[in-house]
Amino acid sequence: MYLEHLSLTDFRSYAQVDLALGPGVTVLVGCNGIGKTNLMEAIGYLATLSSHRVSSDAPLLRFGTDRALVRARLVRGGQTTVLELEINATRANRGRINRSNPVRARDLLGILQTVLFAPEDLALVKGDPSNRRRFLDELLASLVPHHAATRSDYDRVLKQRNALLKSARGGKFTAGHEATLEVWDQHMARAGAELLHARLELVERLRPHLARAYAGLTDASKPADATYRSTLQNQMDDDGVPLPGASPAGVPGPAGMEDLRLLSVEQLTERYVRAFAAARKKELERGISLVGPHRDDVELVLGQAPAKGYASHGETWSMCLSLRLASYYVMLDDTRTGGSAPILILDDVFAELDVQRRRKLAAIVSGAEQVLVTAAVDADIPEELSGRRVKVIPGGIDEQGE
């Protein structure tokens, strides 16, 4: 697939901008702070309904406005689709597909698929677990859009359950609290099991591609791998006996996770219900849910050591790039069932890399159907990424400068 046209109204720094695009490589060149990333962010937001730069929608609206519009014309397998997304300050965002009646923004998920590389990706290795959970959940929603609803349902139940636990702190846990908490336990166990099951499957799909991508970007002296760490691991009952599916004492985490990976959603639901019961006392003391996908992590490993805290700066960058490439390869696997290759977006990445990594990354991505690159100067772009150049100026595009 590829974008043929992008139009923004009141998005970030742009009152109005139109950008014509096409297959192959397009490099957007302009000074830092000029608005190149805003264009890439808009495309990424249209694909995932989230920004790689901020956690809320408010900064996406041009200052002083109460809504922004992102429109794109997408060509996929010879078929053209027009997507429109209205980002609102005070009400729910809305979308349109081929100028139809408004739909939920979530209904746009899965139509446009992108893989976005950015300097913020360093948080995938160096940041807290929420960054890695978000990486998985965004990829899940792109591959199977209904997983966005699964995550939304889980977050809603988690919020309600946490509110109940907080109200029951300090020895005020009554029979009414107990009955209500058991109801929320069932809801959260089911939603959590569906989310965990999907994440476990996705990590297994990512692992071989992660190893392949990392080897391609480096000298392959250290193998790269990823292990999902669930809060169901090391869960004990009130007598100190490991719950089924948990890692027994002294057994490394991956062995325990192998058991969880083989369980069905129904079996995982049962494990969560039992884990909630085992953690009840601690949760009431702290007033917060201690077990569930919201506290899970993905451990990234280089050689025998965790990447976080042990990897060099260059290794960290290579691991981040490899994660994104792995997600690209997973999406390509899906194209064999009738999909289309995702759009690759490299936002100011080459300035962060040494010459060797620049050339290796460029060689890997150059054959994609559409590659969009931003750079402050042409010198940052490897020769392997020859293609159309677009000059970005304050507030728009310099058509004469292309």
Residue pairs with C-beta under 8 A, 6 or more apart in sequence:
1 74
1 75
1 76
1 77
1 112
1 113
1 340
1 341
1 342
1 343
1 369
1 370
2 21
2 22
2 23
2 74
2 75
2 343
2 369
2 370
3 21
3 43
3 72
3 73
3 74
3 75
3 112
3 343
3 370
3 372
4 20
4 21
4 22
4 73
4 74
4 75
4 80
5 18
5 19
5 20
5 21
5 71
5 72
5 73
6 18
6 19
6 21
6 39
6 42
6 43
6 70
6 71
6 72
7 16
7 17
7 18
7 19
7 69
7 70
7 71
7 72
8 14
8 16
8 17
8 38
8 39
8 42
8 68
8 69
8 70
8 71
9 15
9 16
9 68
9 69
9 71
10 16
10 61
10 62
10 65
10 67
10 68
10 69
11 38
11 42
11 60
11 61
11 62
11 68
11 69
11 70
11 87
12 35
12 38
12 41
12 42
12 59
12 60
12 62
12 68
13 35
13 38
13 62
13 394
13 395
14 35
14 38
14 62
14 395
14 396
15 62
15 395
16 396
17 39
17 395
17 396
17 397
18 397
19 39
19 390
19 397
21 370
21 372
22 370
22 388
23 369
23 370
24 370
24 371
24 387
24 388
25 366
25 371
25 373
25 385
25 386
25 387
25 388
26 370
26 371
26 372
26 373
26 387
26 388
26 389
26 390
27 373
27 374
27 375
27 378
27 381
27 385
27 387
27 388
27 389
27 390
28 36
28 39
28 40
28 372
28 373
28 374
28 375
28 390
28 391
28 392
29 36
29 374
29 375
29 376
29 377
29 378
29 389
29 390
29 391
29 392
30 36
30 374
30 376
30 391
30 392
30 393
31 376
32 376
34 392
34 393
34 394
35 392
35 394
35 395
36 347
36 348
36 374
36 375
36 392
37 53
37 118
37 347
37 348
37 374
39 374
39 392
40 116
40 118
40 345
40 347
40 372
40 374
41 51
41 52
41 53
41 60
41 347
42 70
43 72
43 112
43 114
43 116
43 343
43 345
43 372
44 50
44 51
44 52
44 114
44 116
44 345
45 51
45 60
45 70
45 85
45 87
46 70
46 72
46 83
46 85
46 108
46 112
47 109
47 112
47 113
47 114
47 142
47 343
48 109
48 114
48 138
48 141
48 142
49 93
49 105
49 106
49 108
49 109
49 141
49 148
50 134
50 138
51 57
51 59
51 60
52 116
52 118
52 120
52 347
53 59
53 118
53 120
54 60
57 87
57 88
57 89
57 93
58 89
60 68
60 87
61 67
61 68
61 87
61 89
62 68
65 89
66 88
66 89
66 90
67 86
67 87
67 88
67 89
68 86
68 87
69 84
69 85
69 86
69 87
70 84
70 85
70 87
71 82
71 83
71 84
71 85
72 82
72 83
72 112
73 80
73 81
73 82
74 80
74 81
74 82
74 83
74 111
74 112
75 81
76 340
77 340
81 97
81 98
81 111
82 96
82 97
82 98
82 99
83 95
83 96
83 97
83 108
83 111
83 112
84 95
84 96
84 97
84 99
85 93
85 94
85 95
85 105
85 108
86 93
86 94
86 95
86 102
87 93
88 94
92 104
92 105
93 105
94 102
94 103
94 104
94 105
95 102
95 103
95 104
95 105
95 107
95 108
96 102
96 103
97 103
97 107
97 108
97 111
106 145
106 148
106 149
106 152
109 141
109 142
109 145
109 148
110 141
110 142
110 143
110 144
110 145
112 343
113 142
113 331
113 339
113 340
113 342
113 343
114 342
114 343
114 344
114 345
115 324
115 325
115 327
115 328
115 331
115 342
115 343
115 344
115 345
116 324
116 345
116 347
117 321
117 324
117 344
117 345
117 346
117 347
117 349
118 347
118 348
118 349
119 347
119 348
119 349
119 352
121 320
121 321
121 323
121 324
122 316
122 317
122 320
123 131
124 131
124 132
124 135
124 300
124 319
124 320
124 323
125 300
125 307
125 308
125 311
125 316
125 319
125 320
126 308
126 316
129 295
129 296
129 297
129 298
132 297
132 298
132 300
133 293
133 294
133 296
133 297
133 298
135 298
135 323
135 327
136 199
136 202
136 203
136 298
137 147
137 148
137 151
137 195
137 199
139 202
139 327
139 330
140 147
140 148
140 151
140 198
140 199
140 202
141 147
141 148
141 151
142 331
142 342
143 202
143 330
143 331
143 334
144 198
147 195
147 198
150 191
150 194
150 195
150 198
151 195
153 191
154 188
154 191
154 192
154 194
154 195
154 292
154 293
154 294
155 294
157 184
157 187
157 188
157 191
158 188
158 289
158 292
158 294
160 184
161 181
161 184
161 185
161 188
161 289
162 287
162 288
162 289
164 177
164 180
164 181
164 184
165 181
165 283
165 284
165 286
165 287
165 288
165 289
166 287
166 288
167 177
168 174
168 177
168 181
168 284
168 287
169 284
169 285
169 286
169 287
173 284
185 272
185 273
185 276
185 277
186 273
188 272
188 276
188 289
188 292
189 269
189 270
189 272
189 273
189 276
190 265
190 269
192 268
192 269
192 272
192 292
192 293
193 265
193 266
193 268
193 269
193 271
193 272
194 265
195 293
196 230
196 232
196 260
196 268
196 293
196 296
197 263
197 264
197 265
197 268
199 228
199 293
199 296
200 228
200 230
200 257
200 260
200 261
201 261
202 330
203 226
203 227
203 228
203 298
204 261
205 330
205 333
206 226
206 323
206 326
206 327
206 330
207 225
207 226
209 325
209 326
209 329
209 330
210 224
210 225
210 226
210 322
210 323
210 326
211 223
211 224
211 225
212 326
212 329
213 224
213 321
213 322
213 323
213 325
213 326
213 329
213 364
214 220
214 222
214 223
214 224
214 302
214 318
214 319
214 322
215 223
215 224
216 325
216 360
216 364
217 318
217 321
217 322
217 325
217 357
217 360
217 361
217 364
218 315
218 318
222 302
222 303
222 315
223 302
223 303
224 300
224 301
224 302
224 307
224 319
224 322
225 300
225 301
226 298
226 299
226 300
226 301
227 253
227 254
227 257
227 298
227 299
227 301
228 257
228 296
228 297
228 298
228 299
229 253
229 257
229 296
229 297
229 298
229 299
230 257
230 260
230 293
230 296
231 275
231 290
231 291
231 292
231 293
231 295
231 296
232 243
232 245
232 246
232 260
232 268
232 271
232 272
232 275
232 291
233 246
233 247
233 253
233 256
233 257
233 260
234 242
234 246
234 247
234 256
235 242
235 243
235 246
235 271
235 274
235 275
235 278
235 279
235 291
236 242
236 243
236 246
236 278
237 243
237 274
237 277
237 278
238 278
242 248
242 249
243 271
243 274
243 275
243 278
244 259
244 271
244 274
245 256
245 259
245 260
245 263
245 267
245 268
245 271
246 256
246 271
247 253
247 255
247 256
247 257
248 256
253 299
260 268
260 271
263 271
272 291
272 292
275 291
276 283
276 291
279 290
279 291
282 290
283 289
283 290
283 291
289 295
299 306
300 306
300 307
300 308
300 319
300 323
301 307
302 310
302 311
302 315
302 319
305 311
307 315
307 316
307 319
311 319
314 354
314 357
317 352
317 353
317 357
318 357
321 349
321 357
321 361
325 364
325 365
328 342
328 344
328 368
331 339
331 341
331 342
332 341
332 342
335 341
340 369
341 368
341 369
343 368
343 369
343 370
343 371
343 372
344 365
344 368
344 370
344 371
344 372
345 371
345 372
345 373
346 361
346 365
346 371
346 372
346 373
346 374
347 374
348 374
348 375
348 376
349 361
350 358
350 361
350 362
350 373
350 375
350 380
350 381
350 382
351 375
351 376
351 380
353 361
358 380
358 382
359 382
359 384
361 382
362 381
362 382
362 383
362 384
362 385
363 384
365 371
365 385
366 384
366 385
371 385
371 387
373 381
373 385
374 392
375 381
378 389
388 402
389 402
390 397
390 401
390 402
391 397
391 398
391 401
391 402
392 398
393 401
